[in-house]
Amino acid sequence: MDTKVKSDGSSTDYYKIPQGATELLDLIEHKNMSFGIGNIFKACYRLGEKHGTDAAYDLRKIIFFASRALAQLEKEAEHG
């Protein structure tokens, strides 16, 4: 069963912010993001704004967690 939402180019349900969401953690929990994907989401949102880091740090973090998520997805697909 395909549960993906087809976009017609306008705003779709997957972009709507859930009622009562006031911080990123609310969105991460609403989307049931894993630890790694949640870290990607947070790093994208704050890109270069966290004290003591720069945009390159956040981009490396995004790449690190994305690589791990992709490897896990490929492993699951391989083992069906």
N, C-alpha and C positions, 0 to 999 in steps of 0.2 A: 504494500500500500504506500503510495507516494503522499507524504504529508507536507511537502514543500509548497509554499505559496507562490503563485505566478504573479509577477509584477507587470503592470501595464504602463510603468514609467512614472506613475504618481505615488503618493505615500501609501504604503501597505501596512497591514497589521503588525508585521515584525518590526516596524519602526516606532510603534506607539509605546509611550512610556506608561507603565502600569500605575494606576491610581495609588497614591500614597507613597510613591517612590521619591525619596529625598536625597539619596546618595548612591554612588556607584554600586555599593554592596547590594542595595535593593534590586538593581538591574541584573547584577551577576546572579543573584539567587533566583530572580524571576525567570531567567533564561537557563537555569540549571547548568551554569558554566562550571567546568572542572577548575581545579586550582590553577593549572597552566593557562587555560584560556582566560580565566579571570585576571591573571597577571598581565596577559597581553592587552586586555581591555583597559586595565588601569594604566599601563605604560603608554598606550596610545592617547588616552585622555590627558595625561599630565605631561606629555612629551616635552622634555627639557625644562620643566618647571619645578621639579623636586630639588630642594636645597642640597647641595653637595654632589649633584650629578649634572649631566648635560644631555642633549638630545641623542648623542651617540651612545651613551650608556643605555638609555631607554630603547633605542633601536636594536642594540645588541641583545637586550633582554627579550624583546619581541621575537627576534630571530631564534634565540635559544629555545623559548617555549613553543614557538610555532614548529620548529624542527622536531621537537619531541612529540608534539601532538600529531604531526604528519606521520612520523615513524610508527606511532601507536595505531593510527588509523590504517596504515598500510599493513601492519602486522595482523590486525583484526580482519582485514579483507582477505589476506592470504590464508588465514586459518578458518575463514568462513564462519 
